[in-house]
Amino acid sequence: MATRGKNPAEASEQASPDEAPAPVASNLREADEAIDANETPDEHVPDDPLDWLAHAAGYGDGESWWNHMVEERGDGEGLFDAIAQAMTEVREHASLKSRRNDAHEAIREAHMRSALRDARKEFARIAVVCGAWHVPALAADVTASADRATLKGVEKLKAQSTWVPWTYAHLAARSGYGAGVASPGWYEYLWRSGDPASRAVGWFARVARLLREHELDCSSAHLIEASRLADALAALRERPAPGLAELNEATKSVICNGDDAPMRLIADALMIGDALGSVPPAVPTVPLQRDLEAQCRRLRLKPEALSRRIDLDLRNETDLARSRLLHRLNLIGIGWGALATAGRSSRGTFHELWDLAWDPRYEVDIIVASRYGHTLDLAATARADEQARQAPALSDLASLVDAVLLANLPAAVERVSRELEARAATDADPLALLGALPALANVHRYGNVRNTDAALVGHLFDSMLLRACVGVPLAVRELDGEPAQAARTTLLAADRAVALRNGEEQTAAWRRALRTIALADGAAPLLRGLATRLLLDAGAFDADAVAQQLSLNLSTGAEPLAAAHWLDGFLNRNAAVLLHSDGVWRLIDAWVSGLGDAHFLKVIPLLRRTFSEFENAERRDLGERVRRPQGASAAAAAAPDWNDARAQRALPMLRELLGVADDA
């Protein structure tokens, strides 16, 4: 059995067939001890030993070298012998960065050889499909006793297995296996295309058909020039025919004009593809699939390809269980149901509207997801735990808390909440803390409806809010442009979350933070205006305080662009304050009228953008108010011309409908 040495200069010797290797438990223990002792690996040793062959041949990495030398060569004569020889040489001189890999490889290959010995007892001819790296090990003359010694001490686990229908998407996604196929659709084309000389022409024909089906421009001239460019690139790189890299570069440069969007379409449809395999009906199902089928029968949910909408009343135990089932499926990536976004509110009442559509590919996804657990609740809990560890932001973790609560997964709620609490304790960005609040507030709003324990995340909301309130006035200083707009969105969402929480202490802390922002000279004008408006709407600022801020920020001495930004934040895409407050209207009117020509030209684009956010009816009402005579009140202008005689005719019917006496 060939083994790898400690570094490229130290090639290990060929083990004797009769020489039994050390028990695997000892190998693993030695590897762990070496790592624990901080044994520094050679940083120049590549993770993939095939990179050595690639670098020697002038390629950037082993994947591109293998793709060109093996997959795209179009000639299989002597190929397997050459692969076996190359792998033998590399294995004798290669060393991976961790010796734990050597021990695990020894286990795998010993088991492979044992399985081959068992197969030879039953079949005369055997075809072995394996990774090229394992070919020398499987062909090596190693005795059965040596392999048994290698496997000695390996823990045996009971497992159930089944066949999984293959899909190109799963082959490309790797699904935890390091030898994933990046472009299965491309390799299918290689298998079917035959002659490498005509490969580029056929591929560009497929590209043209795809783009034209999606109404994207792709002329014959595009294809001719792209084919010429691909041939030229292959010649410059000393390759006999264009490979996928050359074809993609020519496609992007000539056909797509450097645009990445059509290239993503080509990658999904052609390089990966949508092929779907099948398995015989007698293939045993995995436990997760059986559990889902049992729950669907119990809850009378039948998977159907046609899209249909169901209305779930969460006060009903059966509908509540259906909701939890669909939420759990979404957690493990089975999108059978999606909450509707139109019609009756999909959340916030005792009802949930779901759009259901079963895709046959979900059967494959269920089998793949079975690695998380044998039942749906176990699989969803394990998947949520994995997502919590991989979540890039606090807001993602907070949304995950909401999702696991809706799915009624107490163990997942505890784990995700613990991860959120740990992250929040070390996150120094107040805006990130505020961004996590809306999802947590939903738990408090909908918890009683779904029989969930909203108190599980209550302390998280309160602690994150209080920490954010302390730091947010400093976090919004000197913000401008896109960061200020992003902070505006975060503050608005946090304000709605605090209102949902509806706690006296929390509301008071939030309003103190908004007051600090509104009165701070160094805060962004957009956010100062927004804070002033939020305090006005909440009743924390009276008319005199708002008038003072308007006069201060819209005075003739204020810089026009800063004043325009403050006004944008204060109006907050809502014209109600302009329509119903004469004092605000007069101050803004005076500010606009007092701008000089140069200043007016600077602020008019921002003002136009601010007013464009208003509803059409609001802009129409603003136009009518501008046309009113100066000094006319809104109530007087809006008063209709009553016809007393016609109004008297309607009074008897109104009294009857309202139950009012005639003499009232």
Secondary structure as UniProt FT lines:
FT   TURN            8..9
FT   TURN            17..18
FT   HELIX           24..36
FT   TURN            37..38
FT   TURN            43..44
FT   HELIX           50..56
FT   TURN            57..58
FT   HELIX           62..66
FT   HELIX           67..71
FT   TURN            77..78
FT   HELIX           79..93
FT   HELIX           99..120
FT   TURN            121..122
FT   HELIX           132..134
FT   HELIX           135..139
FT   HELIX           144..151
FT   TURN            152..153
FT   HELIX           168..173
FT   TURN            175..176
FT   TURN            178..179
FT   HELIX           184..193
FT   HELIX           196..198
FT   HELIX           199..213
FT   TURN            214..215
FT   HELIX           220..236
FT   TURN            237..238
FT   HELIX           244..250
FT   HELIX           251..255
FT   TURN            257..258
FT   HELIX           260..266
FT   HELIX           267..272
FT   TURN            281..282
FT   HELIX           287..299
FT   STRAND          308..313
FT   TURN            314..315
FT   HELIX           317..331
FT   TURN            332..333
FT   STRAND          337..339
FT   STRAND          351..356
FT   HELIX           361..369
FT   HELIX           370..372
FT   HELIX           376..390
FT   HELIX           394..406
FT   TURN            407..408
FT   HELIX           410..426
FT   HELIX           430..435
FT   HELIX           437..446
FT   TURN            447..451
FT   HELIX           455..475
FT   HELIX           482..501
FT   HELIX           504..519
FT   HELIX           525..538
FT   HELIX           543..553
FT   TURN            556..557
FT   HELIX           560..571
FT   TURN            572..573
FT   HELIX           576..580
FT   HELIX           582..593
FT   HELIX           597..612
FT   HELIX           616..627
FT   TURN            630..631
FT   HELIX           634..638
FT   HELIX           644..658
FT   TURN            662..663
//
